[in-house]
Amino acid sequence: MALLWNKNYEVGVDLIDSQHKKWFEKADQLFEAGKSGKSKEYIIQMFDFLDDYTKTHFKDEEKYMTSINYPELASQKQMHEGFIKKLAELRKDYETAGANLTVILGANQFILDWLTKHISNADKKIGEYTKKLK
């Protein structure tokens, strides 16, 4: 199950799109590691990356939304906090249960759902709002 970036995920804000692309690259690496039986070794690196990169990305995205007076900023912040909380739960599951198949599949599915659904639904609206400002 490859997770590849495509134009359909573009928000239309360069900083946000470039960060999203990086997210897709890392998520795809996790999926590829799973296919080659190396996900146990890779999953902790993925958690470390997501923990750090996600906070940076959300901060940048929220700063941008603030700068344009984006009306759905509070909703976005709430979704971002939910992601961070879920990520912490997945990491705790990993630390408790180890890199078993359930943990790996759960992490893969969560990341896939978040990237595709959140970007396609919530983040695309940021780009639409930005276009209206021009």
Secondary structure, 3 states (H helix, E strand, C coil): CCCCCCHHHCCCCHHHHHHHHHHHHHHHHHHHHHHCCCHHHHHHHHHHHHHHHHHHHHHHHHHHHHHCCCCCHHHHHHHHHHHHHHHHHHHHHHHHHCCCHHHHHHHHHHHHHHHHHHHHHHHHHHHHHHHHHC
